[in-house]
Amino acid sequence: MKLLPLCVFWCLWFLNFFTRASFSPVLPLIEGSLSISHGEAGGFVTSYSLGYAVTLLIAGRFVPTWGYKRTVAAGITGIGLTLIALQWVEHYFAFHILFLLLGLASGAYIPSIVSIITETYDHKEWGKVIGLHDSAASAAIFSAPILIAFGLHFLPWKGILLLLGIACLILPLLFWRVSIEPQPKLSLRGSHYLTLFRRKPIWIMAVLCILSSAANMGVYSMLPLYLINERGMEYAFASNLVGISRIGGIAIQVFIGFFVDRYGYRRILFFSLLTTGLSTLSLSLVPSFSLLLITLFIQAALSLAFFPVALAAIAKLTSPEERPMGIGAIISSGVIFGMGGAPLLLGIIADRFSFQVGILWMGVLTTLSSLMVRGLKDD
């Protein structure tokens, strides 16, 4: 297994996902400084998700024409430039515009990098490599609240994001040297998303991705607000707890790829959806502080198992030529309706009822979605 390219890919995905994961500890600060409601704060994540999904769809269709390496490098560079521009934003609608631009830049990565990975490594190693690569997301989710809470002792939150933006301008230079450009063997002429979504496994994966994204990043984005406003925790403690709880996800994503290669993606998808749903609804029901801590760690680890399995499944359900479109269509569905829609919906439900009610129903729906795995073909 080639380690240097994998390390560089890992760092790129870490930076990309760290930007997204930073919303969780930063949202309460933005909400307080702008004096806005929970629903309005969740709307920033929705703006990001819309931009992310648009780029996923466009890049998924046209990345073979643009170039895989060029698309990755342009996206990471765009993240850096947007984070630098964020230093001068002070108004509510300006934040929406910058979050939208940040999503547009971030969405270019996944449709391109999966094709680069499957071109670089043998198909027998796809589960392991994609799992190891996706552990960068868990590392980002784990470290973002902790690093931001620590960094706030020395810098304003915008200063922390400025340093992240500078790193995003540097790393693409190394990526360009170590990566290879995939060469599709067939023309994509005539291929489009309507044809892709006529295939039952594609829309099943899209629905599963929506619910998993909602249970994972959707809940994660609003979790500090839930812990602070409904569980009575202090801001610093809640932010650190949310970050530390994600440490189990790193191990899950490292090892899940080995299980996919051994047992097949259907079994692992079913297990990840079932356990994620049950742990999510438990997060809203546990009465005591000690049980809340245990459930939080379990839910955080299990909810991260879905995504490397899903990417490996998409790689096996699609041909090399249609793989970017498949990834773009499925992941963008999860981003729009799961990662983007869930925080907005949870914020609205919290304003009318409570976060507890929203998280409960999120867990119920995710649990029931595990039955849909039966509609996917065998490995």
Helices and strands as residue ranges (DSSP letters): H 3-21, H 23-34, H 38-66, H 68-85, G 86-88, H 92-106, H 109-120, G 123-125, H 126-151, H 157-178, H 193-197, H 200-213, I 214-218, H 219-229, H 235-244, H 247-263, H 265-285, H 289-303, H 306-317, H 323-333, I 334-340, H 341-352, H 355-369, G 370-375
